[in-house]
């Protein structure tokens, strides 16, 4: 598989305009093998996955940023960063599945090896290379694992109980070094990550579920490099710290109602996550909004509460389906902001609705809407709350069996931006020929000729307004043949 990405954009600050251009060609090749064999009443499984990926990024920002770091505080024209990243990996395992009455046992043994390499260089005006090793990476990261996983399933005959327990045990080894630094980071850990799930049918329509699990996450190469790396015109990051170790506890519970006869479905759930990490991330924010992020060896914690409710109902007389989904999240974490330890809090609320109706035999209507709020802050200071709106209405007309007409409108709104209201309208027509078999499609995109789309968001550190230049109104005709 081969793919390439090209991203370009303009960012306007009150006193300047910034151009950012990213070329991100990507190459990947992968081989997956799976063999299944039955030995008596046992199922034997062999799995193997091996692959190689490579990416060579070229990021160009005009004018140059972080003047105090790269050019003694003086403005300059261009900063360019070249990144070469490569990953080779293999994961191989053999497993057995055996039924013992109401129980099913599935042990699996395997090993995996992954090698990642990261090379980065930064250049300024006239191709002048930044030679300071603090702004270069020659990183080699090797991760290996030997694991034994065992899962137990229990299902009662009447299917009122469904229980699952998995007890994976892994020995993980990490080694990281950089050709520009003498220091080498390594880590060996024996990891146990149990997970339990239980489902109980309370009646023909009601059921309850609960789960609990323990996870251990370790650093990926994207969070391990020694030298600074430019992540866009506003962010300069590096993780010159020990390999990250995070232990996460997850708990959840839910209640579901399913009535196919009345075509009514309801779900409600609550989940809680608590994690401890050995690294704390320090952000230094400049007057122009730029952020320098570094990892600091310091124990800290994170917790998150999540509530979700969803439901759907089909109204037969109206031939209409209504769906509603809502969620609320509350999280807390610690962060170093300009060398000050602060507690960062975020709250988010989201409400989604969808309505689909067969109005007439030749007319179908579809509406979807989304409303969300986001509030963040640190300590006792809250930033302004953001409200986002998105509404979409589509009408589909079927005057004859071989043709249809579609009319669609979209609205996007944002509470922070004075020019945050965006309207779009599209028109489409399709005619199907029987002989020869082909489809004629005519679409009129962006009928209102909207030339700009504005998106606004904020977090605990900054406020960002992004403006996107859009293609003008256009008409496109296509023919599709069927042989």
C-alpha positions as CSV (number, residue, x, y, z in Angstrom):
1,X,0.0,0.0,0.0
2,X,1.3,3.4,-0.9
3,X,-0.3,6.8,0.0
4,X,0.7,10.4,0.1
5,X,-0.7,13.5,1.9
6,X,-0.2,17.2,1.1
7,X,-1.5,19.7,3.6
8,X,-1.2,23.5,3.2
9,X,-2.8,26.3,5.1
10,X,-2.8,29.9,6.1
11,X,-3.0,31.1,9.7
12,X,-3.7,34.8,10.4
13,X,-2.6,36.5,13.7
14,X,-3.5,40.1,14.5
15,X,-0.2,41.3,13.2
16,X,1.0,38.7,10.7
17,X,0.0,36.0,8.3
18,X,1.6,32.5,8.6
19,X,1.8,30.0,5.8
20,X,2.3,26.3,6.7
21,X,3.0,23.6,4.1
22,X,3.3,19.9,4.9
23,X,4.3,17.1,2.5
24,X,3.7,13.7,4.1
25,X,4.3,10.8,1.6
26,X,3.6,7.4,3.2
27,X,4.6,3.9,2.2
28,X,3.5,0.7,3.9
29,X,3.6,-3.0,3.3
30,X,2.0,-5.7,5.5
31,X,1.5,-9.4,5.5
32,X,-1.2,-11.1,7.7
33,X,-1.4,-14.9,8.0
34,X,-4.0,-16.8,9.9
35,X,-4.4,-20.6,10.1
36,X,-7.2,-22.5,11.8
37,X,-7.1,-26.2,12.5
38,X,-9.4,-28.5,14.5
39,X,-7.9,-31.3,16.7
40,X,-10.7,-33.3,18.1
41,X,-13.1,-30.7,19.7
42,X,-10.3,-28.2,20.0
43,X,-9.7,-25.3,17.7
44,X,-6.0,-24.4,17.1
45,X,-5.2,-20.9,15.8
46,X,-1.9,-19.5,14.4
47,X,-1.5,-15.8,13.7
48,X,1.3,-13.9,12.2
49,X,1.5,-10.2,11.2
50,X,4.6,-8.6,9.7
51,X,5.0,-5.2,8.2
52,X,7.1,-2.1,7.3
53,X,6.0,1.5,7.2
54,X,8.0,4.6,6.2
55,X,7.2,8.3,6.1
56,X,9.3,11.3,5.1
57,X,7.7,14.5,6.1
58,X,8.7,18.0,4.9
59,X,7.2,20.9,7.0
60,X,7.7,24.5,5.8
61,X,6.5,27.5,7.8
62,X,6.7,31.1,6.7
63,X,7.7,33.4,8.3
64,X,10.0,31.5,10.8
65,X,8.7,31.0,14.3
66,X,10.2,30.7,17.8
67,X,12.6,33.6,17.0
68,X,14.1,33.6,20.5
69,X,15.2,30.0,20.2
70,X,16.4,29.9,16.6
71,X,17.5,33.4,15.6
72,X,18.5,35.4,18.8
73,X,15.1,37.0,19.0
74,X,15.3,38.5,15.4
75,X,12.5,37.8,12.8
76,X,13.5,35.5,10.0
77,X,11.7,34.3,6.8
78,X,11.5,30.4,6.8
79,X,11.8,27.4,9.0
80,X,11.8,23.9,7.5
81,X,11.8,20.6,9.2
82,X,12.7,17.2,7.5
83,X,11.5,14.1,9.2
84,X,12.2,10.5,8.3
85,X,10.4,7.8,10.2
86,X,10.5,4.0,9.7
87,X,8.9,1.1,11.6
88,X,9.4,-2.7,11.2
89,X,7.3,-5.1,13.3
90,X,6.2,-8.7,13.6
91,X,3.7,-10.3,16.0
92,X,3.2,-14.1,16.1
93,X,1.0,-16.2,18.3
94,X,-0.6,-19.7,18.6
95,X,-3.8,-20.3,20.5
96,X,-6.2,-23.0,21.6
97,X,-10.0,-22.8,22.1
98,X,-11.7,-25.6,24.1
99,X,-15.3,-25.9,25.3
100,X,-15.9,-27.4,28.7
101,X,-19.6,-27.5,29.2
102,X,-20.8,-24.0,29.8
103,X,-17.3,-22.7,29.9
104,X,-14.9,-21.9,27.0
105,X,-11.1,-21.6,27.7
106,X,-8.9,-19.8,25.2
107,X,-5.1,-19.7,26.0
108,X,-2.7,-18.0,23.6
109,X,1.1,-17.7,23.6
110,X,3.1,-15.3,21.4
111,X,5.9,-12.8,20.9
112,X,6.3,-9.5,19.1
113,X,9.2,-7.3,18.1
114,X,9.0,-3.7,16.9
115,X,11.8,-1.4,15.7
116,X,11.3,2.3,15.1
117,X,13.7,4.9,13.8
118,X,13.3,8.7,13.7
119,X,15.6,11.2,12.1
120,X,14.8,14.9,12.1
121,X,16.6,18.1,11.0
122,X,15.7,21.8,11.0
123,X,16.8,24.4,8.5
124,X,16.4,28.2,8.5
125,X,16.8,30.9,5.8
126,X,18.9,29.9,2.8
127,X,19.0,26.3,3.9
128,X,21.1,27.0,7.0
129,X,21.0,23.9,9.2
130,X,20.5,24.1,12.9
131,X,23.4,22.1,14.2
132,X,22.6,22.2,17.9
133,X,21.8,18.5,18.8
134,X,18.9,19.7,21.0
135,X,17.1,20.2,17.7
136,X,18.1,17.0,16.0
137,X,16.9,13.4,16.4
138,X,18.7,10.2,15.5
139,X,16.5,7.9,17.6
140,X,16.3,4.1,17.5
141,X,13.6,2.5,19.6
142,X,13.2,-1.3,20.1
143,X,10.2,-2.8,21.8
144,X,9.9,-6.6,22.4
145,X,7.3,-8.6,24.2
146,X,6.6,-12.2,25.2
147,X,3.0,-12.8,26.3
148,X,0.6,-15.5,27.6
149,X,-3.1,-14.7,27.4
150,X,-5.9,-16.8,28.8
151,X,-9.6,-16.0,28.6
152,X,-12.5,-17.8,30.3
153,X,-16.1,-17.4,29.0
154,X,-19.2,-18.6,30.7
155,X,-22.7,-18.5,29.2
156,X,-25.7,-20.1,30.9
157,X,-28.1,-22.3,28.9
158,X,-30.9,-19.7,29.1
159,X,-28.4,-17.0,28.2
160,X,-29.3,-14.9,31.2
161,X,-25.7,-14.8,32.3
162,X,-22.7,-14.0,30.2
163,X,-19.3,-13.7,31.9
164,X,-15.8,-13.1,30.5
165,X,-12.5,-13.0,32.3
166,X,-9.1,-12.5,30.6
167,X,-5.8,-12.7,32.4
168,X,-3.0,-11.6,30.0
169,X,0.6,-11.7,31.3
170,X,3.4,-10.0,29.4
171,X,7.1,-9.4,29.7
172,X,7.9,-6.2,27.9
173,X,11.3,-4.8,27.1
174,X,12.1,-1.3,25.8
175,X,15.4,0.2,24.7
176,X,15.9,3.7,23.3
177,X,19.0,5.4,22.2
178,X,20.0,8.5,20.1
179,X,23.2,8.9,18.2
180,X,23.5,12.5,19.4
181,X,23.3,11.7,23.1
182,X,25.3,9.3,25.3
183,X,22.3,8.5,27.5
184,X,20.4,5.3,26.8
185,X,16.9,4.6,28.2
186,X,15.7,1.1,28.8
187,X,12.9,-0.5,30.7
188,X,11.9,-4.1,31.5
189,X,8.5,-4.8,33.0
190,X,6.3,-7.9,33.8
191,X,2.8,-6.7,33.2
192,X,-0.5,-8.2,34.3
193,X,-3.7,-6.7,32.8
194,X,-6.8,-8.5,34.0
195,X,-10.3,-7.7,32.6
196,X,-13.7,-8.8,33.7
197,X,-17.1,-8.4,32.0
198,X,-20.5,-9.5,33.2
199,X,-23.9,-9.3,31.5
200,X,-27.2,-10.2,33.2
201,X,-30.6,-10.4,31.4
202,X,-33.1,-9.0,33.9
203,X,-36.2,-9.8,31.8
204,X,-37.2,-10.2,28.1
205,X,-36.4,-6.5,27.5
206,X,-34.0,-5.4,30.1
207,X,-30.3,-6.3,30.7
208,X,-27.5,-4.9,32.8
209,X,-23.7,-5.1,32.3
210,X,-20.6,-4.2,34.2
211,X,-16.9,-4.3,33.6
212,X,-13.6,-3.7,35.3
213,X,-10.1,-3.7,33.9
214,X,-6.4,-2.8,34.5
215,X,-4.2,-1.5,31.7
216,X,-0.5,-0.6,31.4
217,X,0.7,1.8,28.7
218,X,4.3,2.6,27.8
219,X,5.8,5.2,25.7
220,X,5.6,5.2,21.9
221,X,8.3,6.7,19.7
222,X,6.0,9.8,19.2
223,X,6.6,10.6,22.9
224,X,10.2,9.5,23.4
225,X,12.5,11.6,21.2
226,X,15.4,13.6,22.8
227,X,15.5,16.6,20.5
228,X,12.9,19.2,19.9
229,X,10.5,18.5,17.0
230,X,8.3,21.2,15.3
231,X,4.7,20.1,15.4
232,X,3.2,22.9,13.3
233,X,3.9,26.6,13.4
234,X,2.7,26.9,17.0
235,X,4.1,23.9,18.8
236,X,7.7,22.8,19.6
237,X,7.9,19.5,21.5
238,X,10.4,17.1,23.0
239,X,10.3,14.3,25.6
240,X,13.8,14.2,27.1
241,X,12.7,12.1,30.1
242,X,12.4,8.4,31.1
243,X,10.2,6.1,29.2
244,X,6.6,6.8,30.2
245,X,4.7,4.3,32.3
246,X,1.0,4.7,32.8
247,X,-1.3,2.4,34.9
248,X,-5.0,2.8,34.2
249,X,-8.0,1.5,36.0
250,X,-11.3,1.3,34.1
251,X,-14.8,0.7,35.5
252,X,-18.1,0.8,33.7
253,X,-21.8,-0.1,34.2
254,X,-24.8,0.1,31.9
255,X,-28.5,-0.7,31.5
256,X,-30.2,-1.5,28.2
257,X,-33.8,-1.8,27.1
258,X,-34.7,-3.5,23.8
259,X,-38.2,-4.0,22.6
260,X,-38.3,-5.1,18.9
261,X,-42.1,-5.3,18.9
262,X,-42.4,-1.6,19.8
263,X,-39.2,-0.8,18.0
264,X,-37.9,1.0,21.0
265,X,-34.2,0.8,22.1
266,X,-32.7,2.6,25.1
267,X,-29.2,2.6,26.6
268,X,-27.6,4.3,29.6
269,X,-24.0,3.9,30.9
270,X,-21.4,5.3,33.2
271,X,-17.7,4.8,33.1
272,X,-14.8,5.9,35.3
273,X,-11.1,5.9,34.4
274,X,-8.2,6.6,36.8
275,X,-4.6,6.5,35.8
276,X,-1.2,7.3,37.3
277,X,1.8,8.4,35.1
278,X,5.5,8.9,35.9
279,X,5.7,11.9,33.4
280,X,4.2,15.3,33.7
281,X,4.1,17.6,30.7
282,X,5.4,21.1,31.0
283,X,4.1,23.8,28.7
284,X,5.7,27.2,28.2
285,X,3.5,29.6,26.3
286,X,4.9,32.6,24.5
287,X,3.3,36.0,24.0
288,X,2.5,35.1,20.4
289,X,0.7,31.9,21.4
290,X,3.5,29.5,20.6
291,X,4.0,26.5,23.0
292,X,7.1,24.7,24.0
293,X,6.2,21.3,25.5
294,X,8.6,19.1,27.4
295,X,8.2,16.0,29.5
296,X,9.3,16.1,33.2
297,X,9.8,13.0,35.4
298,X,7.1,13.6,38.1
299,X,4.3,11.3,39.3
300,X,0.8,12.6,38.5
301,X,-2.7,11.3,38.1
302,X,-5.7,11.7,35.8
303,X,-9.4,10.8,36.2
304,X,-12.4,11.0,33.9
305,X,-16.1,10.5,34.5
306,X,-18.3,9.8,31.4
307,X,-22.1,9.5,31.2
308,X,-23.9,8.4,28.1
309,X,-27.6,8.0,27.2
310,X,-29.0,7.0,23.8
311,X,-32.3,5.8,22.4
312,X,-34.1,5.2,19.1
313,X,-37.8,4.8,18.3
314,X,-39.6,3.9,15.0
315,X,-43.1,5.5,14.6
316,X,-45.0,3.2,12.2
317,X,-47.8,5.5,11.4
318,X,-45.4,8.3,10.5
319,X,-42.9,6.0,8.9
320,X,-40.3,7.9,10.9
321,X,-37.2,6.9,12.9
322,X,-36.0,9.1,15.7
323,X,-32.6,8.7,17.3
324,X,-31.1,10.7,20.2
325,X,-27.6,10.4,21.8
326,X,-26.2,12.5,24.6
327,X,-23.0,12.4,26.6
328,X,-21.3,14.3,29.4
329,X,-17.6,14.1,30.3
330,X,-15.7,15.5,33.3
331,X,-11.9,15.1,33.6
332,X,-9.1,16.4,35.8
333,X,-5.3,16.2,35.2
334,X,-2.2,18.0,36.4
335,X,0.1,20.0,34.2
336,X,3.1,22.3,34.4
337,X,2.2,25.7,32.8
338,X,5.0,28.2,32.6
339,X,6.8,26.3,35.5
340,X,3.7,26.5,37.6
341,X,1.9,23.3,38.7
342,X,-1.8,23.5,37.9
343,X,-4.8,21.3,37.9
344,X,-6.5,21.3,34.5
345,X,-10.2,20.6,34.4
346,X,-12.4,20.0,31.3
347,X,-16.1,19.6,30.9
348,X,-17.9,18.6,27.7
349,X,-21.5,18.0,26.8
350,X,-22.8,16.6,23.5
351,X,-26.4,16.1,22.1
352,X,-27.0,14.5,18.8
353,X,-30.3,13.9,17.0
354,X,-31.3,12.2,13.8
355,X,-34.7,12.0,12.1
356,X,-35.5,9.9,9.0
357,X,-38.9,9.9,7.5
358,X,-40.6,8.3,4.5
359,X,-42.9,11.3,3.9
360,X,-44.4,10.0,0.7
361,X,-43.8,7.2,-1.6
362,X,-41.6,9.5,-3.7
363,X,-40.1,11.7,-0.9
364,X,-37.7,10.8,1.9
365,X,-36.5,13.4,4.4
366,X,-33.4,13.2,6.7
367,X,-32.3,15.6,9.4
368,X,-29.4,15.4,11.8
369,X,-28.3,17.9,14.4
370,X,-25.5,18.2,16.8
371,X,-25.1,20.6,19.8
372,X,-22.0,20.5,22.0
373,X,-20.4,22.6,24.7
374,X,-16.8,22.6,26.0
375,X,-15.4,24.3,29.0
376,X,-11.8,24.1,30.2
377,X,-9.7,25.9,32.8
378,X,-7.0,25.4,35.5
379,X,-7.2,25.8,39.2
380,X,-10.2,28.2,39.9
381,X,-10.0,29.9,36.5
382,X,-12.4,28.8,33.8
383,X,-12.1,29.8,30.1
384,X,-15.1,31.0,28.1
385,X,-17.5,28.1,27.2
386,X,-17.7,27.2,23.6
387,X,-20.9,26.2,21.9
388,X,-21.0,24.4,18.6
389,X,-24.1,23.8,16.4
390,X,-24.3,21.6,13.3
391,X,-27.6,21.0,11.4
392,X,-28.1,19.0,8.2
393,X,-31.3,18.6,6.2
394,X,-31.5,16.3,3.1
395,X,-34.6,15.7,0.8
396,X,-34.7,12.9,-1.7
397,X,-37.2,12.9,-4.5
398,X,-38.0,9.8,-6.6
399,X,-40.3,11.0,-9.4
400,X,-39.7,7.7,-11.4
401,X,-37.9,4.5,-10.7
402,X,-34.9,5.3,-12.8
403,X,-34.2,8.8,-11.4
404,X,-34.0,10.8,-8.2
405,X,-33.3,14.3,-7.1
406,X,-31.6,15.3,-3.9
407,X,-31.5,18.7,-2.1
408,X,-29.3,19.2,0.9
409,X,-28.5,22.1,3.3
410,X,-26.0,22.4,6.1
411,X,-25.5,25.0,8.9
412,X,-22.5,25.3,11.2
413,X,-22.4,27.7,14.1
414,X,-20.0,28.7,16.8
415,X,-20.5,30.9,19.9
416,X,-17.0,32.3,19.9
417,X,-16.6,33.7,16.4
418,X,-18.4,36.8,15.2
419,X,-18.3,35.3,11.7
420,X,-18.9,31.7,12.8
421,X,-22.2,31.1,10.9
422,X,-21.7,28.9,7.8
423,X,-24.4,27.9,5.4
424,X,-24.1,25.4,2.5
425,X,-26.5,24.0,0.0
426,X,-26.1,21.2,-2.6
427,X,-28.2,19.8,-5.4
428,X,-27.9,16.4,-7.1
429,X,-29.7,14.5,-9.9
430,X,-29.3,10.9,-11.2
431,X,-30.8,9.3,-14.2
432,X,-30.3,5.6,-14.9
433,X,-30.4,4.2,-18.5
434,X,-31.5,0.6,-19.0
435,X,-29.7,0.2,-22.4
436,X,-26.9,0.7,-22.2
437,X,-26.6,0.2,-18.5
438,X,-25.2,3.5,-17.1
439,X,-25.9,6.2,-14.6
440,X,-25.8,9.9,-15.3
441,X,-25.0,12.1,-12.2
442,X,-25.2,15.8,-12.2
443,X,-24.3,17.7,-8.9
444,X,-24.3,21.3,-8.1
445,X,-22.1,21.9,-5.1
446,X,-21.9,25.0,-2.9
447,X,-24.9,26.6,-4.5
448,X,-24.7,29.6,-2.1
449,X,-21.1,30.1,-3.2
450,X,-19.8,30.2,0.4
451,X,-16.1,31.1,0.1
452,X,-15.0,30.6,3.7
453,X,-15.5,28.2,6.6
454,X,-14.6,29.3,10.1
455,X,-13.9,26.9,13.0
456,X,-13.2,28.0,16.5
457,X,-12.0,26.1,19.6
458,X,-10.1,26.6,22.8
459,X,-8.5,24.6,25.5
460,X,-6.8,25.3,28.8
461,X,-3.9,27.1,27.0
462,X,-5.2,29.1,24.1
463,X,-8.0,30.2,21.7
464,X,-7.7,29.3,18.0
465,X,-9.9,30.5,15.1
466,X,-9.2,28.6,11.8
467,X,-10.4,30.0,8.5
468,X,-10.7,27.7,5.4
469,X,-10.9,28.9,1.9
470,X,-13.5,26.9,-0.1
471,X,-14.0,26.2,-3.7
472,X,-16.6,28.4,-5.5
473,X,-19.9,27.0,-6.6
474,X,-19.4,24.3,-9.3
475,X,-21.4,21.8,-11.4
476,X,-20.1,18.3,-12.0
477,X,-21.5,15.7,-14.4
478,X,-20.3,12.1,-14.4
479,X,-21.2,8.9,-16.2
480,X,-20.9,5.4,-14.7
481,X,-21.1,2.3,-16.9
482,X,-22.0,-1.2,-15.8
483,X,-20.7,-4.0,-18.0
